[in-house]
Amino acid sequence: MTQRRRRTVLAPLRRGLQAVALLLVALGGVQAAHGQSALRIVTEGAYPPFNYVEGSDPAGFEVDLARALCDRMGLPCTITLQDWDGMYAGLKAGRYDAIMSSMEITPERRTRYRFSRRYYRVPSVLIGRKDGEPETQPFRPEDLAGRTVGAVANSEFEAYLEALRQPPSLRQFHKLEEAQLDLLTGRIDYVLGDKLALSRFLASREGSGCCREVADLPVDRGEGFGVALRKGDRGLAEMFDQAIEAVMADGTYDRIRAKYIPFDIK
C-alpha cells in the first residue's frame, strides 16, 4: 500500500479516535466535578427569547440549542436555572459544567472562563421612515451623508457612524427608545442599533406604521456569545466547538433559531 493510500485510509480512523478521546476527556471532567457522567448546563431564564422560564422549566433559543449540542456530542445533559450573579461561583465549585446564558465573550471574561466558539451574535440594522427619500440600491453607507442618524451615545453604533468617510449628522440618545421616538415624529431620518431590539420596534403598531428596515451594517460588536466553561476544560470546549459547527452546517441551528428570531444570528 502506498504512503498516500495509507494516509487516505487512516485519516477517518484518526478523526474517529480523536472524537472518542475528546468524549472520554469531557466525561472524565464531568464525573470529577460532580460524580456522574452527565453534563450540567445552566442558564438564567431571564433574557427572552434566548432564555426564559416556561412554567417552572427553562426554555428559549439557548435551551433548545443546548439540547441539540448535547445530542450531537452524545452526552446526557441536564439544564438548570441559576441567577446571573451566582453563575461563576457555581461553575468554579463544580455545581455545573457549562453556562449557556447569553454570556458575551470579552477579554476580561477570558481571564476567568474558557469559551467555546461563538454560537450567536446579534447584527446591527439601520431603519428609516417609510416616507423618507429612497436610498440607492444596493445601499451604501456613504448615502447617509447629509442625513440625520440617531444612535445610543458612546456605543459601537455611534463609533461606526463617526468613522464613516462621509459621516452623517449624528444625533446621540441615552436610550434606543428615545431614538425610535424621534424617528416616529420625523425629527431624524434613521436609527442605527441592535437588530433584535429594532425588529421588535418595527413589529409594533407604531413602528410598523411608520418605519422600515433599510440595511444591515457591519458594526463591530465584539466576539459574540459563547458557552462558558472552566478554564481547564479544554476537551469539553473542543467538543462544543465541533458540535456548534455541526449543527450550523446541517440546518439544525437554523431550525431552532427560526422558532425564536426572524433573522440570521450566526
C-alpha positions in Angstrom: 0.0 0.0 0.0 1.4 3.4 -1.0 2.1 6.1 1.6 -0.7 8.3 0.1 -3.2 5.4 0.2 -2.3 4.7 3.9 -2.9 8.3 4.7 -6.3 8.3 2.9 -7.4 5.1 4.7 -6.1 6.1 8.2 -7.4 9.7 8.2 -11.0 8.9 9.1 -9.8 6.4 11.7 -7.7 9.1 13.3 -10.6 11.6 13.3 -12.8 9.0 15.0 -10.2 8.2 17.6 -9.8 11.9 18.3 -13.6 12.3 18.8 -13.6 9.3 21.2 -10.7 10.8 23.1 -12.5 14.2 23.4 -15.6 12.4 24.6 -13.7 10.5 27.3 -11.9 13.7 28.4 -15.3 15.5 28.7 -17.0 12.7 30.6 -14.0 12.4 32.9 -14.2 16.1 33.7 -17.9 15.9 34.3 -17.5 12.8 36.6 -14.7 14.5 38.5 -16.8 17.6 39.0 -20.0 16.0 40.4 -19.6 12.3 40.4 -21.9 11.4 37.4 -21.5 11.1 33.7 -24.0 13.8 32.7 -23.2 17.4 31.6 -24.9 20.1 33.7 -25.7 23.2 31.7 -27.0 26.3 33.5 -28.9 29.3 32.2 -30.5 32.4 33.8 -34.0 32.2 32.4 -34.4 36.0 32.3 -33.4 37.0 28.8 -36.1 36.1 26.2 -36.1 34.8 23.5 -32.6 33.4 24.3 -33.5 32.0 27.8 -36.6 32.3 29.9 -38.9 30.3 32.2 -41.9 28.5 30.9 -44.0 27.1 33.8 -41.1 26.1 36.0 -38.8 24.9 33.3 -36.0 26.7 31.3 -36.9 27.5 27.7 -35.8 29.5 24.8 -33.3 29.5 21.9 -30.3 28.7 24.1 -32.1 25.9 25.9 -33.2 24.2 22.6 -29.7 24.7 21.2 -28.1 23.2 24.3 -30.1 20.1 23.9 -29.2 19.8 20.3 -25.5 20.2 21.1 -25.7 17.5 23.8 -27.3 15.2 21.3 -24.6 15.9 18.8 -21.9 15.3 21.4 -23.5 12.1 22.6 -23.6 13.4 26.2 -26.6 13.2 28.6 -27.4 16.7 29.8 -29.4 18.5 32.4 -30.3 22.2 32.1 -31.0 24.1 35.2 -31.7 27.7 36.3 -29.3 30.0 38.2 -29.3 33.7 39.0 -26.6 35.5 36.9 -24.6 36.6 40.0 -24.1 33.1 41.1 -23.0 31.5 37.8 -19.3 31.9 38.1 -19.1 30.6 41.6 -21.3 27.6 40.8 -19.2 26.8 37.7 -15.9 27.1 39.7 -17.3 25.0 42.5 -18.4 22.2 40.1 -22.1 22.5 40.7 -22.4 22.6 36.9 -20.1 22.4 33.9 -21.2 24.9 31.3 -23.0 28.2 31.1 -25.3 29.0 28.1 -26.9 32.2 29.2 -26.0 34.9 26.5 -22.6 35.4 28.0 -20.6 37.7 25.8 -17.0 36.7 25.0 -14.8 39.5 26.2 -11.0 39.8 27.1 -11.9 40.3 30.8 -14.1 37.2 30.9 -11.5 35.2 29.1 -9.3 35.6 32.2 -11.9 33.6 34.2 -13.6 31.3 31.7 -12.7 29.1 28.7 -15.1 29.8 25.9 -16.4 27.8 23.0 -16.6 29.3 19.6 -19.4 31.9 19.2 -22.8 30.4 18.9 -24.6 33.6 18.2 -24.2 37.3 17.5 -26.9 40.0 17.0 -26.3 42.0 13.9 -26.8 45.8 13.5 -29.5 47.3 11.4 -30.3 50.7 10.0 -34.0 51.6 10.0 -35.7 54.6 8.4 -39.1 56.1 7.8 -41.3 54.7 5.1 -42.0 58.2 3.7 -38.3 59.1 3.6 -36.2 59.6 0.5 -35.3 56.3 -1.3 -31.8 55.0 -0.9 -29.5 53.8 -3.7 -29.6 50.1 -4.4 -27.6 48.4 -3.2 -27.4 50.6 -0.1 -24.1 52.3 0.5 -23.1 53.8 3.9 -21.9 56.9 2.1 -25.5 57.6 1.2 -26.0 58.7 4.9 -24.0 61.9 4.2 -26.3 64.8 4.8 -28.9 62.7 6.7 -29.6 62.7 10.4 -29.0 59.4 12.1 -29.8 58.5 15.7 -27.7 56.2 17.9 -27.1 55.5 21.5 -24.3 57.7 22.9 -20.9 56.1 23.5 -22.0 52.9 21.7 -20.4 50.8 18.9 -23.1 52.2 16.6 -22.1 55.8 17.3 -18.4 54.8 16.7 -19.3 53.2 13.4 -21.1 56.3 12.1 -18.3 58.6 13.2 -15.7 56.5 11.4 -17.5 56.7 8.0 -15.6 58.5 5.3 -18.6 60.7 4.8 -20.3 60.6 8.2 -24.0 61.7 8.7 -25.3 64.3 11.1 -25.3 62.2 14.3 -27.9 62.6 17.0 -27.0 61.0 20.3 -29.5 59.4 22.7 -29.3 57.9 26.2 -31.7 55.1 25.2 -32.6 53.4 21.9 -36.3 54.0 22.7 -35.7 57.8 22.6 -34.1 57.5 19.1 -37.2 55.4 18.0 -39.5 58.2 19.2 -37.6 60.8 17.3 -37.8 58.7 14.2 -41.6 58.3 14.7 -42.0 62.0 14.9 -39.8 62.8 11.9 -37.0 64.6 13.8 -34.4 62.2 12.4 -34.1 60.2 9.2 -32.6 56.9 10.5 -31.8 54.9 13.6 -28.8 52.5 13.8 -28.8 49.9 16.5 -29.2 46.3 17.7 -31.3 44.4 15.2 -33.2 42.4 17.8 -34.4 45.5 19.6 -35.2 47.4 16.4 -37.0 44.4 14.8 -39.3 44.4 17.9 -40.0 48.1 17.3 -40.7 47.5 13.6 -43.2 44.8 14.6 -45.1 47.1 17.0 -48.2 49.0 16.0 -46.3 52.3 15.9 -43.2 51.1 14.3 -44.9 49.0 11.6 -46.9 52.0 10.5 -44.0 54.5 10.2 -40.8 52.7 9.6 -38.9 50.1 7.6 -35.6 48.2 7.6 -33.0 49.8 5.4 -29.9 47.7 5.6 -27.7 45.6 7.9 -24.5 47.4 8.6 -21.1 45.8 9.6 -20.8 47.3 13.0 -18.0 45.7 15.1 -19.9 44.2 18.1 -17.1 42.1 19.5 -16.7 38.3 19.5 -20.3 37.4 20.1 -21.7 34.9 22.7 -20.3 31.5 23.6 -20.5 28.6 26.0 -18.6 29.5 29.2 -16.6 26.7 30.8 -14.0 26.2 33.5 -10.5 27.3 32.3 -9.2 23.8 32.4 -11.9 22.2 30.4 -10.1 22.3 27.0 -11.5 18.9 25.8 -15.1 19.9 26.6 -14.6 23.3 24.8 -13.4 21.5 21.7 -16.4 19.2 21.8 -18.7 22.2 22.0 -16.8 23.8 19.1 -17.3 20.7 16.9 -21.0 20.4 17.9 -21.7 24.0 17.2 -20.1 23.8 13.8 -22.0 20.6 13.0 -25.5 21.9 13.9 -24.8 25.1 11.9 -23.8 23.0 8.9 -26.7 20.6 8.9 -29.5 23.1 9.3 -30.4 22.1 12.9 -29.2 25.5 14.2 -31.4 27.5 11.7 -34.5 25.4 12.5 -34.1 26.2 16.2 -33.3 29.9 15.6 -36.3 30.4 13.4 -38.6 29.4 16.3 -37.4 32.5 18.2 -35.6 35.0 16.0 -36.7 36.0 12.5 -33.1 36.7 11.1 -29.7 35.1 10.9 -27.6 35.4 14.1 -24.7 33.0 13.2 
